[in-house]
Amino acid sequence: MKKNQVLVIIIGIVSIGFITDVKSRDNTLTPQEIGEGWKLLWDGKTTEGWRGAKIATFPPQGWSIEAGVLRIQKSSGAESANGGDIVTTRKYKNFILKVDFKITKGANSGIKYFVDPDLNKGEGSAIGCEFQLLDDNNHPDAKLGVKGNRTLGSLYDLIPPDRNGKGYHFDENAFNTAAIIVNGNHVQHYLNDVKILDYTRNTQEFNALVAYSKYVDWPNFGNAAEGHILLQDHGDEVFFKNIKIKELKDEQLPPETGETFKIGMAGYTFVNFDIDKTLEIMQKADVHYLCIKDFHLPLNSTDEQIAAFHAKLAAKGVTGYAVGPIYMKTESEVDNAFAYAKRVGVKLIVGVPNLEVLPYVDKKVKEYDFKYAIHLHGPDIALFPDAEDVWNHTKDLDPRIGMCLDIGHDTRNGKDPAADLRKYHARVFDIHIKDVTGNTKAGYSVEIGRGIIDFPAFVKALKEVGYPGVCSLEHEKDMKDPFVGIGESIGYFRSVIKTVQK
């Protein structure tokens, strides 16, 4: 057993002690997050784990902690001229970093990574790659630089964000979430779960960008193997909370490393098997994400049963990322599903609601701040046969209501799943992958690669739109003995990913 597997087991056991109300509090981790290996970078109460970028202790002025929020106090608007930047006491290499932030009118700040505090001992900010935080409408820096490379979400002074046609949104009056994924030299910026920037360090192209930037005089800028994480004091009032990190190690990364999407399993694949057999097969297939079905974790499960379930998944290196599909014919069934998802600790429900309860689902996603993915079913039933039908029923609802794009059923209803992904990707929150023999109701499920779906085209579409979710195999052939077909399908899909990467 690998060391990281032992760690995951320990983390999973610790998660049993959590209770439901912890899941909704700021600056805490859910049992699921603990099982996944997330850690808080800030505890919401103290300055532990942080220091000034140019001093050995936390700044004595300029920063304050108020009701679980870390605040940069307003000063002159100059770089690091009051309290100064703060950095983590540790360095980080490969990671997923998430930070909730709120900026005030005209504010400027940033989240930096690969920071070396020793590079700049003089005036101004410490040096590192920067996820720019900026009020684009009211701060002059938005109009400086080149083609928007100093605007919100940019790699500051190097690469502008791509915020067009991707479901991008930003609320200037509320907290928003910045995420940075570092996997070796490959780096991505996300804003409110939408990928807005993607680049590779240690390349001729990156070094050329640096040569024409304000960082030209800093040796090896952005190419260090590791560095500190920094929150910037730029003299404007900015707020932070829910600062968390998941460190990535080579042995923990799945074969699809480098893609924005992950490979998972739809729980229905294992309708004839218990969770232990399910996890055994997932481990053999090197698949780490499971959409949880209620026959594995019933809707009336207690908090203790849910925590034990997460611990069992964590021991096998598996994350339960969503629940469903769950059929909902009444408002009370909608209530039960949302309450269940909250207890499980996920924020994605795959559902099949009757049309008359859609307005109530719209109300619940606002209340819970969950995403709701409607599972489409092809020509077999009239309710939600394809992606276009789901879109037509949800386009005027809350943007957190979208679809689980089942590419097999979409194909069997005469549609092109790659084209539908490109067209509706802002509302695609989950994907079920499978192959089918035809584009009519007569088409039936087969192993991926043996049917008519153009998987290279579909993977190219996944990469093109920057799909950030999970592609879960829903294997519906030989369901009492599906294991060879599962292995063949996962292997084929991963080989297509590798081929498309080249």
Secondary structure, DSSP 4 states (H G I P E B T S, - for coil): --HHHHHHHHHHHHGGG--GGGGGSTT---HHHHHHTEEES--SSS-TTEEESSSSS--SSSEEEETTEEEEPP-SS-TT-SS--EEESS-BSSEEEEEEEEE-TT-EEEEEEEEETTS--SSSPPEEEEEEEE-TTT-GGGGSSSTTTTSTTSBTTTB----SSS-----TTS-EEEEEEEETTEEEEEETTEEEEEEESSSHHHHHHHHTSTTTTSTTTT--S-BEEEE---SS-EEEEEEEEEE--GGGS-TTTTSSSEEEEEGGGGTTS-HHHHHHHHHHHT--EEEE-TTTS-TT--HHHHHHHHHHHHHTT-EEEEEEEEEE-SHHHHHHHHHHHHHHT-SEEEEEE-GGGHHHHHHHHHHHT-EEEEEP-GGGSSSS-SHHHHHHHHTTS-TTEEEEEEHHHHHHTT--HHHHHHHHGGGEEEEEE-EES-SSTT--EE-TTSSS--HHHHHHHHHHHT--SEEEE---SSTTS-HHHHHHHHHHHHHHHHHHH-
